[in-house]
Amino acid sequence: MCLGIPGKVVGWIDRNPIFSQAEIEFEGVRKVCYMACVENAEVGDYVIVHAGMAICKIDAEAALLQLDTLQQLLNSTGESEDEISL
């Protein structure tokens, strides 16, 4: 099963269409992700990221709902966030 996680674009690193990269924030953790599929994303937009690549933009309301659902699933497992790597 594949899992895409919503993250917020906090800054562009490179806007080259093929090798574009941006810094994406996931619940306070920032990662550099490839952005070739969503090169029109702007700072503040939410994107779905899978395996280090943003695959689509998502509106803020949907992103926050998905993050809340993921948090509920995490809470239902009884495991701490440190034990699960997103």
DSSP file (Angstrom, degrees, kcal/mol; ACC not computed):
  #  RESIDUE AA STRUCTURE BP1 BP2  ACC     N-H-->O    O-->H-N    N-H-->O    O-->H-N    TCO  KAPPA ALPHA  PHI   PSI    X-CA   Y-CA   Z-CA
    1    1 A M              0   0    0      0, 0.0     2,-0.3     0, 0.0     0, 0.0   0.000 360.0 360.0 360.0 139.6    0.0    0.0    0.0
    2    2 A C        -     0   0    0     48,-0.0     2,-0.4     2,-0.0    48,-0.0  -0.789 360.0-160.5-101.3 146.8    1.2    3.5   -0.8
    3    3 A L        -     0   0    0     -2,-0.3     2,-0.4    83,-0.0    48,-0.3  -0.981   3.5-162.8-132.2 122.0    0.6    6.4    1.5
    4    4 A G        -     0   0    0     -2,-0.4    46,-0.2    46,-0.1    50,-0.0  -0.882  12.6-154.5-101.7 134.5    0.8   10.1    0.5
    5    5 A I  E     -A   49   0A   0     44,-2.6    44,-2.6    -2,-0.4     2,-0.2  -0.901  15.9-121.3-112.1 133.5    1.1   12.6    3.3
    6    6 A P  E     +A   48   0A   0      0, 0.0     2,-0.3     0, 0.0    42,-0.2  -0.529  37.4 172.6 -72.1 138.0   -0.1   16.2    3.1
    7    7 A G  E     -A   47   0A   0     40,-2.5    40,-2.7    -2,-0.2     2,-0.5  -0.963  29.7-118.0-141.3 159.1    2.6   18.8    3.7
    8    8 A K  E     -AB  46  25A   0     17,-2.3    17,-2.9    -2,-0.3     2,-0.5  -0.851  24.7-124.0-103.8 130.5    2.8   22.6    3.5
    9    9 A V  E     + B   0  24A   0     36,-3.0    35,-3.0    -2,-0.5    15,-0.2  -0.591  35.2 169.3 -70.8 120.2    5.2   24.2    1.0
   10   10 A V  E     -     0   0A   0     13,-2.9     2,-0.3    -2,-0.5    14,-0.2   0.565  61.3  -6.5-110.7 -13.3    7.4   26.6    3.1
   11   11 A G  E     - B   0  23A   0     12,-1.2    12,-3.7    31,-0.1    -1,-0.4  -0.833  60.1-121.1-179.5 141.6   10.1   27.5    0.6
   12   12 A W  E     + B   0  22A   0     10,-0.3    10,-0.3    -2,-0.3     3,-0.1  -0.699  20.0 178.4 -87.6 140.4   11.3   26.9   -2.9
   13   13 A I  E    S+     0   0A   0      8,-2.7     2,-0.3     1,-0.4     9,-0.2   0.766  75.0   2.4-103.4 -44.9   14.9   25.7   -3.3
   14   14 A D  E     - B   0  21A   0      7,-2.0     7,-2.1     2,-0.1    -1,-0.4  -0.978  50.5-167.2-148.4 129.3   15.0   25.2   -7.1
   15   15 A R        +     0   0    0     -2,-0.3     5,-0.2     5,-0.2    -1,-0.0   0.219  40.4 138.1-103.4  13.9   12.3   25.9   -9.7
   16   16 A N     >  -     0   0    0      3,-0.2     4,-1.1     1,-0.2    -2,-0.1  -0.444  60.3-128.0 -56.5 125.1   14.0   24.1  -12.6
   17   17 A P  T  4 S+     0   0    0      0, 0.0     3,-0.2     0, 0.0    -1,-0.2   0.811 102.4  35.7 -52.3 -36.6   11.0   22.3  -14.2
   18   18 A I  T  4 S+     0   0    0      1,-0.2    18,-0.2    19,-0.0    19,-0.1   0.881 130.9  28.0 -85.9 -39.2   12.7   18.9  -14.2
   19   19 A F  T  4 S+     0   0    0     16,-0.1    -3,-0.2    17,-0.1    -1,-0.2   0.037  82.2 154.0-112.4  25.7   14.6   19.0  -10.9
   20   20 A S     <  -     0   0    0     -4,-1.1    15,-2.7    -5,-0.2    16,-0.5  -0.248  18.4-175.8 -61.8 141.4   12.5   21.4   -8.9
   21   21 A Q  E     +BC  14  34A   0     -7,-2.1    -8,-2.7    13,-0.3    -7,-2.0  -0.985   8.2 179.7-138.2 147.3   12.7   21.1   -5.1
   22   22 A A  E     -BC  12  33A   0     11,-2.2    11,-2.7    -2,-0.3     2,-0.5  -0.968  33.8-109.3-141.7 158.8   11.0   22.8   -2.2
   23   23 A E  E     -BC  11  32A   0    -12,-3.7   -13,-2.9    -2,-0.3   -12,-1.2  -0.810  37.5-165.5 -89.4 126.5   11.1   22.5    1.5
   24   24 A I  E     -BC   9  31A   0      7,-3.4     7,-2.7    -2,-0.5     2,-0.5  -0.925   9.8-141.8-117.5 137.5    7.9   20.9    2.8
   25   25 A E  E     -BC   8  30A   0    -17,-2.9   -17,-2.3    -2,-0.4     2,-0.5  -0.868  13.7-174.4-105.1 130.3    6.7   21.0    6.4
   26   26 A F  E >  S- C   0  29A   0      3,-3.7     3,-2.3    -2,-0.5   -19,-0.1  -0.926  76.0 -38.8-121.1 101.4    5.0   17.9    8.0
   27   27 A E  T 3  S-     0   0    0     -2,-0.5     3,-0.1     1,-0.3    -1,-0.1   0.877 126.6 -38.9  49.6  44.4    3.7   18.7   11.5
   28   28 A G  T 3  S+     0   0    0      1,-0.3     2,-0.5     0, 0.0    -1,-0.3   0.260 118.3 109.1  92.8 -12.2    6.8   20.8   12.3
   29   29 A V  E <   -C   26   0A   0     -3,-2.3    -3,-3.7     2,-0.0     2,-0.4  -0.855  56.3-151.2 -99.7 131.2    9.3   18.5   10.5
   30   30 A R  E     +C   25   0A   0     -2,-0.5     2,-0.3    -5,-0.2    -5,-0.2  -0.869  17.6 173.9-108.7 135.1   10.8   20.0    7.3
   31   31 A K  E     -C   24   0A   0     -7,-2.7    -7,-3.4    -2,-0.4     2,-0.5  -0.966  33.0-118.5-134.3 149.3   12.0   17.9    4.4
   32   32 A V  E     -C   23   0A   0     -2,-0.3     2,-0.3    -9,-0.2    -9,-0.2  -0.786  39.7-177.7 -86.8 128.7   13.2   18.7    0.9
   33   33 A C  E     -C   22   0A   0    -11,-2.7   -11,-2.2    -2,-0.5     2,-0.2  -0.931  30.5-108.5-129.1 151.5   10.9   17.1   -1.7
   34   34 A Y  E     -Cd  21  53A   0     18,-2.7    20,-2.9    -2,-0.3   -13,-0.3  -0.585  27.5-172.1 -77.9 141.3   11.0   17.0   -5.5
   35   35 A M    >   +     0   0    0    -15,-2.7     3,-1.4    -2,-0.2     6,-0.2   0.157  43.6 120.3-124.2  16.7    8.3   19.2   -7.1
   36   36 A A  G >  S+     0   0    0    -16,-0.5     3,-0.6     1,-0.3    -1,-0.1   0.807  80.4  50.3 -57.4 -31.1    8.3   18.3  -10.8
   37   37 A C  G 3  S+     0   0    0     17,-0.6    -1,-0.3     1,-0.2     3,-0.1   0.681 121.9  31.7 -80.9 -17.5    4.7   17.2  -10.7
   38   38 A V  G X   +     0   0    0     -3,-1.4     3,-2.2    16,-0.2    -1,-0.2  -0.303  67.5 147.6-134.8  50.2    3.4   20.3   -8.9
   39   39 A E  T <  S+     0   0    0     -3,-0.6    -1,-0.1     1,-0.3    -3,-0.1   0.647  70.3  63.8 -65.3 -12.9    5.7   23.1  -10.2
   40   40 A N  T 3  S+     0   0    0     -3,-0.1    -1,-0.3    -5,-0.1     2,-0.1   0.432  76.0 117.4 -89.2   1.0    2.8   25.6   -9.9
   41   41 A A    <   -     0   0    0     -3,-2.2     2,-0.3    -6,-0.2     6,-0.0  -0.400  51.1-154.6 -67.4 144.9    2.6   25.2   -6.1
   42   42 A E    >   -     0   0    0     -2,-0.1     3,-2.4     1,-0.1   -33,-0.3  -0.768  33.3 -75.7-116.6 163.1    3.3   28.3   -4.1
   43   43 A V  T 3  S+     0   0    0     -2,-0.3   -33,-0.2     1,-0.3     3,-0.1  -0.379 122.5  30.5 -56.8 131.6    4.6   28.9   -0.6
   44   44 A G  T 3  S+     0   0    0    -35,-3.0    -1,-0.3     1,-0.4     2,-0.1   0.135  92.9 119.7 100.4 -18.5    1.7   28.2    1.7
   45   45 A D    <   -     0   0    0     -3,-2.4   -36,-3.0   -36,-0.1    -1,-0.4  -0.426  60.8-127.7 -74.7 154.2    0.0   25.6   -0.5
   46   46 A Y  E     -AE   8  58A   0     12,-0.7    12,-2.4   -38,-0.2     2,-0.3  -0.841  27.3-175.7-100.1 142.1   -0.5   22.0    0.6
   47   47 A V  E     -AE   7  57A   0    -40,-2.7   -40,-2.5    -2,-0.4     2,-0.5  -0.943  28.0-119.1-132.2 155.0    0.8   19.1   -1.5
   48   48 A I  E     -AE   6  56A   0      8,-2.7     7,-3.1    -2,-0.3     8,-0.9  -0.856  33.3-160.8 -93.2 127.4    0.5   15.3   -1.2
   49   49 A V  E     +AE   5  54A   0    -44,-2.6   -44,-2.6    -2,-0.5     2,-0.4  -0.928  14.8 176.2-116.3 131.8    4.0   13.8   -0.9
   50   50 A H  E >  S- E   0  53A   0      3,-2.5     3,-1.6    -2,-0.4   -46,-0.1  -0.992  73.1 -13.9-132.9 126.0    4.9   10.1   -1.5
   51   51 A A  T 3  S-     0   0    0     -2,-0.4    -1,-0.1   -48,-0.3     3,-0.1   0.846 129.6 -50.0  53.6  40.4    8.5    8.8   -1.4
   52   52 A G  T 3  S+     0   0    0      1,-0.2   -18,-2.7   -19,-0.1     2,-0.4   0.550 118.2 104.2  81.7   7.2   10.0   12.3   -1.4
   53   53 A M  E <   -dE  34  50A   0     -3,-1.6    -3,-2.5   -20,-0.2     2,-0.4  -0.983  68.0-132.8-126.5 127.9    8.0   13.6   -4.4
   54   54 A A  E     - E   0  49A   0    -20,-2.9   -17,-0.6    -2,-0.4    -5,-0.3  -0.637  25.0-179.1 -72.8 128.0    5.0   15.9   -4.3
   55   55 A I  E     -     0   0A   0     -7,-3.1     2,-0.3    -2,-0.4    -1,-0.2   0.667  57.1  -6.8-107.9 -19.9    2.4   14.3   -6.6
   56   56 A C  E     - E   0  48A   0     -8,-0.9    -8,-2.7   -18,-0.1    -1,-0.3  -0.978  65.5-105.8-166.6 159.5   -0.4   16.8   -6.4
   57   57 A K  E     - E   0  47A   0     -2,-0.3     2,-0.3   -10,-0.2   -10,-0.3  -0.603  32.5-168.2 -85.4 154.8   -1.7   20.0   -4.8
   58   58 A I  E     - E   0  46A   0    -12,-2.4   -12,-0.7    -2,-0.2    -2,-0.0  -0.994  26.5-106.1-142.1 142.9   -4.5   19.7   -2.2
   59   59 A D     >  -     0   0    0     -2,-0.3     4,-2.4     1,-0.1     5,-0.2  -0.341  33.1-112.9 -71.4 156.4   -6.6   22.4   -0.7
   60   60 A A  H  > S+     0   0    0      1,-0.2     4,-2.7     2,-0.2     5,-0.2   0.857 113.8  53.5 -58.9 -41.0   -5.9   23.4    2.9
   61   61 A E  H  > S+     0   0    0      1,-0.2     4,-2.0     2,-0.2    -1,-0.2   0.926 111.7  44.6 -62.3 -45.1   -9.2   22.1    4.3
   62   62 A A  H  > S+     0   0    0      2,-0.2     4,-2.4     1,-0.2    -1,-0.2   0.888 113.0  52.3 -65.9 -38.9   -8.8   18.7    2.8
   63   63 A A  H  X S+     0   0    0     -4,-2.4     4,-2.6     1,-0.2    -2,-0.2   0.933 110.6  46.5 -63.2 -46.3   -5.1   18.5    3.9
   64   64 A L  H  X S+     0   0    0     -4,-2.7     4,-2.2     1,-0.2    -1,-0.2   0.871 111.9  51.4 -66.4 -36.3   -6.0   19.4    7.5
   65   65 A L  H  X S+     0   0    0     -4,-2.0     4,-2.3    -5,-0.2    -1,-0.2   0.917 111.3  47.9 -64.1 -43.3   -8.8   16.8    7.5
   66   66 A Q  H  X S+     0   0    0     -4,-2.4     4,-2.5     2,-0.2    -2,-0.2   0.910 111.4  49.9 -64.9 -41.7   -6.5   14.1    6.2
   67   67 A L  H  X S+     0   0    0     -4,-2.6     4,-2.2     1,-0.2    -1,-0.2   0.893 110.5  50.5 -63.3 -39.2   -3.8   15.0    8.8
   68   68 A D  H  X S+     0   0    0     -4,-2.2     4,-2.2     2,-0.2    -2,-0.2   0.909 110.5  49.5 -64.3 -41.6   -6.5   14.8   11.5
   69   69 A T  H  X S+     0   0    0     -4,-2.3     4,-2.3     2,-0.2    -2,-0.2   0.914 110.5  49.9 -63.4 -43.2   -7.6   11.4   10.3
   70   70 A L  H  X S+     0   0    0     -4,-2.5     4,-2.4     1,-0.2    -1,-0.2   0.892 109.9  51.5 -62.2 -39.0   -4.0   10.2   10.2
   71   71 A Q  H  X S+     0   0    0     -4,-2.2     4,-2.6     2,-0.2    -2,-0.2   0.897 108.5  51.2 -65.1 -39.9   -3.5   11.4   13.8
   72   72 A Q  H  X S+     0   0    0     -4,-2.2     4,-1.9     2,-0.2    -2,-0.2   0.905 110.2  49.4 -63.1 -41.2   -6.7    9.6   14.9
   73   73 A L  H  X S+     0   0    0     -4,-2.3     4,-0.9     2,-0.2    -2,-0.2   0.917 110.8  50.1 -63.0 -42.8   -5.3    6.4   13.3
   74   74 A L  H >X>S+     0   0    0     -4,-2.4     3,-0.8     1,-0.2     5,-0.7   0.923 110.8  49.3 -60.4 -45.1   -2.0    6.9   15.1
   75   75 A N  H ><5S+     0   0    0     -4,-2.6     3,-0.7     1,-0.2    -1,-0.2   0.838 106.5  56.5 -64.4 -33.0   -3.8    7.4   18.4
   76   76 A S  H 3<5S+     0   0    0     -4,-1.9    -1,-0.2     1,-0.2    -2,-0.2   0.692  99.5  60.1 -74.5 -17.0   -5.9    4.3   17.9
   77   77 A T  H <<5S-     0   0    0     -4,-0.9    -1,-0.2    -3,-0.8    -2,-0.2   0.712 100.6-132.1 -82.0 -19.5   -2.8    2.1   17.5
   78   78 A G  T <<5 +     0   0    0     -3,-0.7     2,-0.3    -4,-0.6    -3,-0.1   0.531  65.8 125.2  79.4   5.6   -1.5    3.0   21.0
   79   79 A E      < -     0   0    0     -5,-0.7    -1,-0.3     1,-0.1    -2,-0.2  -0.659  62.5-115.5 -96.3 153.8    2.0    3.7   19.5
   80   80 A S    >>  -     0   0    0     -2,-0.3     3,-1.2     1,-0.1     4,-0.6  -0.460  25.7-112.6 -81.8 160.4    3.9    6.9   20.0
   81   81 A E  G >4 S+     0   0    0      1,-0.3     3,-0.9     2,-0.2    -1,-0.1   0.819 116.8  62.9 -61.0 -30.0    4.7    9.2   17.0
   82   82 A D  G 34 S+     0   0    0      1,-0.2    -1,-0.3     3,-0.1    -3,-0.0   0.753  99.2  54.7 -66.7 -23.4    8.3    8.4   17.5
   83   83 A E  G <4 S+     0   0    0     -3,-1.2     2,-0.5     1,-0.1    -1,-0.2   0.634 102.8  62.8 -85.6 -14.0    7.6    4.7   16.8
   84   84 A I  S << S-     0   0    0     -3,-0.9     2,-0.6    -4,-0.6    -1,-0.1  -0.953  71.2-153.1-117.7 125.9    6.0    5.4   13.4
   85   85 A S              0   0    0     -2,-0.5    -3,-0.1     1,-0.1    -2,-0.0  -0.857 360.0 360.0 -99.5 121.8    7.9    7.1   10.6
   86   86 A L              0   0    0     -2,-0.6    -1,-0.1   -60,-0.1   -81,-0.1   0.430 360.0 360.0 -91.3 360.0    5.9    9.1    8.1
